Amino acid sequence: MSNPLSNFALINNPVQTDSSFDELAVIDLDNDNSVYQPKPIDITLVLAFLGCTTSDKWLKAAMADLPTIIQDHANCEKKAAGTAMNLIFRYMSHTELQLKLAQLIREEMLHYEQVMGLMAERGQAWQHIAAGRYAAGMLKHKRTYEPQAMIDTLIIGAFIEARSCERFWALSQVIEDERLAKYYRYLLKSESRHFEDYLALAQSISDEPIDARVAFFRQVEAQLIDEPDDELRFHSGIPSWIA
């Protein structure tokens, strides 16, 4: 039986570590000729994987309250690292998963550090904001028995990373602050790779094709993005207060 996920070039390829990780340690947002200048990233696979794109209303709300978006972005990077760390401790017998998640944790924490630096540069103080409904809205559909619980967690992780990539791309098209827009373009490469990594790990653990679960969570995720939302967060739905 053919596997539709093969369209994403994931299933038959072993998970690779990223030898370019050290390049993430430096990002020169002031130098247009920097070796770290982000190259154009094709997010066609990301858009094909997701069930919908970000609405203009969300972008309008985000532009009106960038501090909240930036703060929640920092929170998301930290939570992504924490989730990966929890998986490492829970599934210690899966060597491939351990290696890939260890790399992902380093990247997410470096991104967290970078966003914190951008906040300081912008004079933006740290604020506590509660988590939105997005991740919880998907996790409540996670199966409770193994290995299906782990497979669902990894598929959910793939959608979170893919949505992050799509939102970085969407924001980079409309943000007037070119320094921030450049940073979001810089993040596209790693975020687009992370969603593929999560999917590959999920399929490597499953004895059966994961197509049905991917399709299920695609619908769940798209509904969370397309439905009205009373809060503005990096992964929130359509702002209910915008006509």
Summary of the structure (lengths in Angstrom):
residues: 243
radius of gyration: 17.5
end to end distance: 46.4
largest distance: 55.3
contacts: 715
relative contact order: 0.19
helix: 63%
strand: 2%
